[in-house]
Structure formats: C-alpha cells, structure tokens
Amino acid sequence: MLTPTERVRGMMVRLREMENARSPDSASTLPEPDRALIAEGLAQGLEGLDLLLWGYERNFDPTLLAENLKLTPDERVRKAIATLRFVEELRRAGNAFRGAP
C-alpha cells in the first residue's frame, strides 16, 4: 500500500506525463497561478505531501471555516444543497449557450 506522500508523487509524475504528452500549441493543463505556486514550493525544497499541504495552507481562509462552523448542521446541508443547485443552473446555462443538450 502506498503512503500519502508516494500517492502525491505518483499524481505529480502522471501530471507531468500528461503535460508532456500535450502538443506545444495546445492550452496548458494547469493554470499559470498553480504553476507559479508549485514552482515556489519546489524552490523551497518541498515535495510530495508537504508540497500539497503547503499549497492548501497558502490558499486557506480561516474566516470561511469559522463562518461555516457558526451554522447548524442543518444550515450547512441547506447551504450545500443551494450551492449544488447553483452549480447545476450554471451548467445548464453553459450548455444552452454552447448549444449542447
């Protein structure tokens, strides 16, 4: 069984392989800010799970967590359902705009 660090390393290797397999004129797999964040973490000597956790910490907003913890479990579920409905509506609107079914 693989350790979490080995899993992350494997995902990074597969991501690099996918990136290398793409043609040079096609769009990049990762958005540029993510590439910059990864490069910054690698420059600090981070790898594997440490790099992944460091990236999450950089983008973590504790005020959002505190705000959600103030809600009751029922309110959190209702909020999640509302978010899912919004995502579905966005998906339908995008499909209608592109002429997809």
Secondary structure, DSSP 8 states (H G I E B T S, - for coil): ---HHHHHHHHHHHHHHHHHHS-TTS--SS-HHHHHHHHHHHHTT--HHHHHHHHHHHT--HHHHHHHHTS-HHHHHHHHHHHHHHHHHHHHHHHHHHT--
